[in-house]
């Protein structure tokens, strides 16, 4: 597996030279060099068919217009790049191509959220808080519930119950465990085992654990959608777990994926890491049923 070139920040492209070119002049799409054919392992080409790659190359060769990576990919695939506004658009230290599509999902969706993503999650958290009111007993509106489900769907690639790579690693460790620990103490053991698995998984010349840690300088978080302090019996259930990035320092760098998840679940409460709304819990449990055919257990 070869590491992909470092992903440049999304930006408009610039022309090479001035005036109408006499021949084809390659454009620069989000930092890619002009004058050479775009490689199949570049970010803009990731996961595209040969015909779609050809369309991206044509856009790159177009002297009359400029494109960002997302714009070029959306045109080539005929799809909107923002079909789910809660999708994790993230900024990472680098980007890689691997052979396992499930691990690729982790690499593509794990990371520090962009300012646009933070805004939509912050808005959702505020709406949840407004719906439940100061008494914390209000009902969520249908539109809020719908957006909560989109929020859960956006994290499906990082969900330990839905991503086959993460699910296999987690459940294999659970099956191999022969100790007496249960609940939260068992979670701590499994969390350490997952770190070992990631250290043994190479991505190019570095291990997966290092790649994930490089994003913010902090270890990855195995987030409990329904907080383990409130629901210790769900502490190790993969249906309740998501891989998330933690902010380097929320006060200066803004919230990471982990912090945003807590903001939404608490309705933007000032004590977001400890406050879990029962209304949010009910919506998530219904979403779990839609994905796995049964509830997490007794709430």
Protein Blocks (a to p, Z undefined) as FASTA:
>chain_A
ZZddddddddddddehedjdfbdcdddeehiaghiacdfkbmklgopafklmmmmmmmmm
pmkbccdfklmmmmmnopafklblkbccdddfbdcddfblklmmmmmmgccddfklmmmm
mmmmmmmmmmnomnopaccdfklmmmmmmmmmmmmmmpcklmmklmmmmmmmmmmpcbfb
ehjllmmmmmmmmmmmmmmpcghjbcfklmmmmmnopacddddfbafklmmmlmmgmklg
ccddddfblmlnopafklmmmmmmnoopaklmlmccfklmmmmmmmmmmmnopafbjZZ
